[in-house]
């Protein structure tokens, strides 16, 4: 146990001067995001998420159209294609509205005005 204590003490004696020197040095970090305001960063993240959701909704429109066009007259397949198209378009409308609201909120929070 004494050996362990002396080893720790010796390590502390060797490391302590380096720690004291490191405390006086200034460290500058480069911000990889390019923005300093957290509100703007959050706005960019939300906008990116809404963009991905919009892309998925457009893919669903294509899928619904493909279902409808390849139904070969089967009413069940036609209905499935119509339903997919209806819900995908509704999703696009909701995503667009969310995008407008988020942009207005972020603009209002960062600049103090919506216009």
Buried (B, 14 or more C-beta within 10 A) or exposed (E): EEEEEEEEEEEEEEEEEEEEEEEEEEEEEEEEEEEEEEEBBBBBEBBEEBEEBBEEBBEBBEBBBEBBEEBEEEEEBBEBBBEBBEBBBEBBEEBEEBBEEBBEBBBEEEEEEEE
